[in-house]
Amino acid sequence: MTENNPLHTFHIPVMGLAYTIDSPIRVAKYGISSVISIMDDELIEKMNAFYSKKFDLPYQEITQKIHDYRAERITSYLNLVDKIVKEKFENFKTELSESKSALENYIAMLPNKSAIKAGLQNVMEDGFAFKENIKNYLEKNLYPGDIDVNIMTKLDKDNFIKDEQLPIIFNDAHAALRGFVNSTLESSVVLSAGMNPRLYSYFESFSAFFPDANNALKKKITLKVSDFRSAMIQGNFLAKKGLWVSEYRIESGLNCGGHAFATEGYLLGPILEEFKQKKEQLVQSANELMVKALRQKEMHVPEQPLELKITVQGGVGTAEEHDFLLEEYNVNSVGWGSPFLLVPEATSVDKHTRDLLAGAKEDDLYLSHISPLGIPFNTLRGTTNEKLKLKRIEENKAGSSCPKRFLALSKEYDAQGICTSSKKYQDLKLEELLLEKDILTAEIFEKKKNSITEKACLCVGLANASYLENDIKIKGQAQGVIICPGPNMAYFDQEVSLSKMVQHIYGNASVLTVTDRPNLFVKELKMYLDYLKNEISVVTEEITLGQIKKWNSFKNNLLSGIGYYEDLFSTTPFFENTKNEIFSQFYCYKLELLGIEIPELKLA
């Protein structure tokens, strides 16, 4: 893989199953990197057929009858995306060399401090030799954005043919990884949702993840993490196998889209500070272990540690916040997710859902328990999925038909796995609950009933937007659309062009109409306060010593985080116009935090 200096200082993270399924086809020609989820091979096969037809390319359907169909579908679609992106990029360079207005529009999308931007502006002033010079300059300095892929490590269901369990390499995440490896892409696999030792060990099977004689990696590993300790543990685990983590993508525990993996009260600023202070430790620790492993395997050993990038995402909404993260923490890139859901040129969202997003206010975006994984999930009120689900509950038909089974991970009733959002599972659970009806209060009965029926079919709901946008027929039970924006979505209220959104990121335009958007650090702190209060209030069973210890630690970490921010904001030249308000908010939240009483263990 050739190392290029990125044209942009932002990237578009993975969103849901469908929302960035074709983002590279839409934005990579501009040098913008984005991430495709490769978990839903059925959606991927449909998109393969759709884009093959659109670009008049040959298409051969890969049915479930084909051996290793899941990996084959993923490889085929990624190859198609790679081919389309390369063609679009070549056409784009031609367009830039032939049209000054196209070139001016592109220059306006580049970061202000970009050397490429300055270079293009200089070439534009060449006059007579413009066309030849611009062609040469574009050839040497422009390249498309990365086509990265995401695997959620927890989605690694065992698979069966009738009652016979297939070997582990046919598990969902394993097959997805193989699909990526066999593709023509030279990019990264972004691993999210924590460590899966079995899957991580499978990486050893592929030479593409090991450095070649030129110290290059054909395929790279990116880990999405929420703290330094997790990064060190996972990075060293892989390094012991001779595998290098090329990027740690730090995501806010709560101020993000999709599944929310809350930390124990560790806030984004202090987490980034630790990465900044200990980056060299991360590099050296992994390098020593990797070198030792490569020698044992008798493979090529790089003389110097390989490149390691630190990136961040979650809740960023202004150019000032973007620049602050880049400068204060020396990160390589900042992820902008949810705001791009309002950019039709960048993401795959149906019109009804996009309108719903544009109108969403703070109270419409909430941390739900609809995910069958049992992990808090950021979502939006009023979706078509929510309405259809409530209708089924009212008609005593709770649960979904579960056609895709990607989340059929519960072995409680079935050795082959069953999804907690399925009708089959919910019927069994509701039957058990009815047996307890006489011994429960009406309130507790309803609470328990709701905790069973609120689970939603993410597999279908998170894919439907692409089908609707592209007029692809949806078969089976109506599930509607589930969307999973972060809370930051509340402050973006209009559909915007790609050019305008990129200029917003770089401070050359603004797409925000609200004037009271909280600073991203303030917003995250508020979310953690609410999270702690909720954790304490929802406990119905007897409180344990472990819970009390965890809550006290959580509270102390938040207090420590506020202290860190107070020092940081006292010295930074950023946020001058809003500094007083930020300090005032930190003070109020500190008082609120101090007022939260952690329960004590009652001695019998």
N, C-alpha and C positions, 0 to 999 in steps of 0.2 A: 504494500500500500504506500503510495507516494504521499509524503507529508506536505500539505499546503497550508499557508497561513489563511485562516478563515476570512472571507470577505465581510462577514457580519459578526457582531458581538452578541447576537441572540440566536436561540434555536427554538423550534416548536416541538414541545414534548409530545409523547403519545397521549391521546385522549380517547378513552373508551375503546371499543372494538372497531368502530366505523369512522369516527370523526377525523382521524388522520390516515385512514386506510389508503388514500391516494394523494396525500399532501405533497409528496415529492414530485409527482407528475405536475402538480399545480405550481409549486414554488421553487423547486431545485434549480431551475435554469437561472434564477436570480442569485444563486450562491447561498440560498437559505437552506439550512439543514433541518430535517424533520424526522419523526419516528413513526413507523407503521407497527401496529399490533399484529402479530402473526399467530394469535391464539385461535381465531375462528376460521378454519379451513373452508367451511361452507361459504361464508361471505367472500373469502379470498377467491374461491373458484368462480363465484358469480361476477366479481370485479374483473377477473381475468377474461371472462367471456365478453363483458361489457366493453373493456378497453381494447380488446383485440378487434372487435367490430368497429369501434369508433376510429381506430387508427389503421383499419384495413390490414390487420396482421393475421397470420394463420392461427387458428385456435383448435386444440384437440381436447375435448372434455376429459377430465380425470374423475371417473366415478369411484364410488366406495368399493367397487368390486376389484379395483386395481391394488396389487400388493403395495403396502406403504403409501397409500393414497394421500394421507395427511401431509407427509413430508414432500411428496411429489407435487401436490397442489401449491404448496408454499414456494418451492423452488421455481415452479413455472411462472407464478405471478411475480415474484421478485425479479426474475430474468426479464419479464415483460416490462416492468417498471423501469429497470435499469436501461433497457433498450430505448424506451420512449423518452426518458430523461436525457439520454445522450443525444438523441436526434433533436429534441426540442432545444437543447443547449447549443448545438451546432447552428441551428436555424436562427437562434437568438443572437449569436455572435455575428452572423451575416447581417441580420437586421440592424444591429448596432453600428456596423461598419458602413451601412448604406443610408441610414436615416439619422440626421443630427437631432431631430426631436425625440426619437426613441432613446438616443444616447443621453440627452439631457434629462429625460425622465428617469433613466436608470441611475445616473449620477446623483439625482435627488434622493434616491433610496439608500445610498451608501452612507456609512457612518462619517461624521464630520472630520474625525481625526484619521480617516483611512488613507493610507499611502496610495491605494488604487484609485481612490476618488481624486486625489491631487494629480496623479499621473494621467488620468483620463481628461481632466480639465486642461492640463498642459498640452496634450495631444490635440485637443479640440481647437487650440489657438494656432496650430501649425498651418492652417490655411491650405496652401497649394498641395502639399503632400499628405493631406489629412487621411484620405481613404487608405493608402498603403500603410501609413504609420499606425493608424488605429487598428487595422487588421493584425499587424505584428504585435502591437501592445496587448490586444485582447487574447491572442493566441498564447502569449507568454504568461499573462497575469490573471486571466479569468478561468474559473472552473465551477462546476455545479455544486450545490449543497450536498451534504451527506444523506444517503438513503439508509438510515439506521432502522433497526427492528427492535421490538420489545417482546420479551417473554416474562409473564408474571409467574414466578417460580412455583407458587402454590398450585397453579393450574396444571397439575401433573398426574391426572387421573390414570389409573390402571385401565387397560383396554382388554376386551375379551372377544373371542369368536365363539358364539353360543356360550357354553359354560367354561371354556378353556381360556385361562389367562395368558395373554401374549407376553413375550419377554419385555423387560423393563424399557428397552430402547424404543418400544412402541407406545410408551406412556405419552400423554399429550405434549408436555414441555420438551421431552427428549426428541420426539418426532419433529416438533417445531424447530428445534436447534439444528437438527440434521437438514431440514428444508432450507434453512438459512445458509448453512455451510456449503451445501451443494449448489448454491446460486452463484451467479457471476458477480454479485456485489462485493466490493472491497470497502467494508464499513464496519460498524459496531453493532453488537447485540447488547441491548440495555436490559439488564436483569433487575426486576423489581420485586418487592414483597418479601424480602429476607432470604436467608440462606437455605438452599436445598442441596445438601451434601451429595446426594445421589446424582443430581443433574450436574453439579459442578464437577464431579469426577468424570462425567461423560465427555467433558471438553477435551480431556487428554486423548480421546480417540481421534482427534482431528489435527493434522499437521498445520492447518491454516492459522491456528491460534498460537503457534510457536514462532519465534523470530527466525527468519531465513538468514542466509549468508551475508546479506546486506543490513541485517538487524531490523528488517521491516516485518510488519505483521499484516498478513493478507486479510485476516478477520480479527477484530478487536473486541475486548470485553469492557463494558461500562457497567458499573454498579450504582443503582439508585440507593442512597443511604440517608438515614436521618440523624446520624451522629458519628463522631470520630471513632469511637470504640468499635462500632459495628463495621466501619470501613477497614479498620486494622485487622479484625478477626477474619472477615471474609477475604480480604486481599492476601493475607498470609496463608489462608487455607488453599487458595488457588496457586500462590507462589510456590508452595511445597510440592506442587505437581508440575512446576516449570512454566506456569501460566501467569501472564502479566495483566494487571488491570490498568487499562490506558486512561480511564476517566472515572472519577467519583462524582456522581451527580447528586448533590445535596438538595433534598426537598423538604420544605416546611412540613412538620408533622401534621398540622391541622389546616393551615392556610393554603390548601391545594385542591385540585379536583380529584374525583374518583375516590378510591379507598384512602382513608386517613389513618396513618400509623402514628398515633400520638407518642411523643417522647415522654419521659418522666419529668416533664416540666422544663426541659432544656429548650431555650428559645433560639431562633435562627441566628441572631447576631453572635452570641457566645459560641455556638457550634462552628460558625464560619471562622471566628477568631482562633479556635483550637486548630482547625485545618490549616489556617495561615501560619500559625506558630510551629506546627508539628509536621508540615508537609514533607520536610526532608527526612524526618523519622519514618514516615510512611514509605517513602521511596527506598531508603536504605534497608529497612526491615524486609520489605518484599524482594528487593534485589538480591540480598544475601541468600534468601531461601530459594529464589528462582535459579540463581547461578548454581547452587549446590544440586538442585534437582536436574537441571539440564546436563550437568557433568555426569551425574549418575545414569542418565538416559543416553549419554554419549551423543548429545545434540549440540548444535552451534550455541556458543555462549557469547553474548554481546559484551564488549569491553567496558561500556558505560551503561548505567541504568537507562532504560527506555523512557520515553516521554510520559509524563503523568499530568493529566489535566484535572482541574477542580472546577466544576460548574455548579450553578445554583438555580433553583426555580421555586415558585410558590408565592403568589400574591403580589407580584411586582406590577405596578400600574402607571408609573410616570418615568419620563426620561431621567429625572433627577435621582430616583431610586435606582434605576438601571445603572447610571454612571457611578453612583455611590458604591454599589456592590462590586463593580469592576475595579474601582480605584482603592477602596478601603480594604478589600479582602483579596485583591490580586486574582480574582477568578477569571477563567478563560472565556466563559460565555454565561449569559443569563437566559433562563427559559421563560418564554411568554406563552402560556397555554390558553386559559379561558377567554381572554379578549379576542383571540383568533377565531373563536366560534362565531363571531359576528362578521367574519371576513369570508364571503362566499368564494373568493378566489383561492383561499388557502385550505378550507376544511369542508368536509362533507356533512351537511346538516340540512334537513328538510325545512321548507319555508315556515310551516306552523311552529316548529320548535325554535327556529331562529327568532321569530317574532316574540315568542314566549320569553326567550333569553333577554331580548332587548328591553322588554317591559319589567323584568325581574327586579325587585327591591330587596333590601337586606333580609327582611323576614321571609321572603320566598325561597331563599337559599339556606339549606339546613343540613345538619349532620344527621343522617338517618340510620336506621337499622334494617334497611331493605336488602342488604347483600346476603346471599346464602352462605358466604364465607364467614359470617359472624364478625366482620370487621366494620367499624363505622364507615359510612359511605356518603360523600357529599352529593347532594342532588337538589332538584328544583320542584317546587309545588306546582300542581296544575298540569302535569304532563298527561299525554293520552294514556300512558301506561298506568298511571295512578288511578285515573277514572275507570278504566276497564277492570283493574284489580279490585277496586271498591265495589263495583257492580257485581262481580263474581262473589265477593264476600257476602253482600246483601242477599244474593240468591242462593246462599249456602253451597256455592260451588268454588270455594277458595282453592287457590293453587293453580299452577300452570301445567300444560301438557308435557313440558320438558323434552322438546324434540332434539336438542343439541347435546345435552348431557355433559357439557364442559365442567360444570360445577357439581356433578353427581359424586360428591366426595364423602358423604356420610355413610358409614358402614353399620349404622345402628340397626337397620332392618334388612339390609341386603348386602351380601359380600361383594357384589359388583359395584356397589355405590349407588346412592340416591341423593337427589338435590333437595335441600330443605325448602325450596320454593315450589317444588312439584306438588301436584294434587295428591299423588300417591302418598307422599310423606306427610302432608298436612292433614289428610284424612285420618291417618294412623295416630298422629299426635292429638288431633281434636277428639278422637274416640277415647284416648287415654285421659284427656282432660275432663271429659264428661263424667267419667267414673269418680272424679274428685269433686264434682260440682257441689255436693251436699256438705262437704267439709271446708269449702272455701268461701270467703266473703264474696259478694257480688263484684266488688271492686277488683279483688285479686284475680277472680275468675276471668273478668274482662281483660285485665292486664296480660294474663297468661295467654288468653285466646289471641289477643292482638300481636303478641310476640311471635306466635306461630304464623298467623296469616299475613303479617306485613311484609314478609320476604317476597321479593319480586324476581321474575325471570330475567336476569341481566344478560344472559347469552343472546336472547332474542331482542330484548329492549334496547341494548346498546348497539345492535347491528341494523335495526330497522331504518334509521335515518338515511343511510346510504341507498337502501332499496327505494325508499320514497323519493329521494332527490333524483335518482336516475331512472325512475319508472320501471324498476325491476319488480316482478310479481312476488308478493309475499304469500307463502303457503301456510296452512295450519291455523291454529287458534290465534285470534287477534290479541296481540300483546301491546301494541302501540310503541311509543318511543320513551326510553329512559335517557336522560342526559345528566352528565356528572360534572358541572362546572365548579370551580372553587368559589368561595365567598366574594372574591374580587370582582366577579361578574356583575354584582349589584351596581357598580359605578360606571359600567359601560352600557349605554342605552340606545345605540343606533348601529345599523348595518354600515360598514365602512369598506372602502377599497383597500387592497393590499398595500398600495403605494402610501396611502394616508396613514395606515396603521404603522408601517415601517418608519415613516417620518415622525410619527408620534413617539415611537421608541427612542429615536435619536434627537428628540427635542426640536424638530423643525416644523411641527404642526401639533395640534392637540385634538383628540377625538373625545375628550371628556367634557361633559356639560355640567356635571355635578361639581359643587364647590366645597363640599364637606367630606370628601373621601379621606378616611384616616390613613396615616402613614403605615406602610406595610408592617413595621415592627409593632406599632401600637395595636393594629388589627389582630395580629397573631397573639399578642399578650392577652387581649380581651377574650379571644377564643379559648385560650388555655385556662383562664379564670373560670369561664362558663363551664368548660369541660370538667374541671376539678369539682365545682359546686354540684354539677349533675351527677358525677361519680359517687359523691357522698350521699346525695338525696335519693338515688334510685335503689340503694341497698335495701333489700327486703329481708334477707336472712340475717343471722347473727354476725356481727362484725368481728373480723379476726385480727390478730396482732399483726399479721402480714399486711393487711389492708391499711391499718393505721400507720405502719412504718412507711408504706408506699406513699400515702397521702402527705405525711410530714415531709418526706424527701421531695415530693412534687412541689409543695408549698415553698420549701427552702430554695429549691432550684429556681423557681419563679422570682423570688425576692432577690436572689443573686443576679439573675438576668436583668432585673430592673436597675439594680446598682450598676451593672456593666453599661447599660444604655445611658444612664444619667452621666457617667464619666465620658462615654463616647460622644454624646451629643453636645457636651460642654466644649469639646475641642474641635469637632469637625467643621469645616467651612461650608458643608452642605446644609440644606434645609433652613437657611437663615430666615426665610419668610414665614415658616411655620414652627420655628423652634419653641417659642413661648407656649404655643398651644400643645405641642408634643410633650413638653415638660409638665404642663398642667395635667395632661391625660395620664402620664406615668405616675404622677403624685396621687391622682384619684384612684387609679387601679391598685396602687400600693396600699392605700388605706383599705380598699375593698378586700384585698388579699389578706391583710392583717386581721380583718374582721371575720374571715372564714374560720369557723371552729372545727378542728379535726376531732371526731368522736374519740372518747377514751374507752378502754376496755372495762366493762363492768364486772367487778369481782362478785362471784356468787356468794 
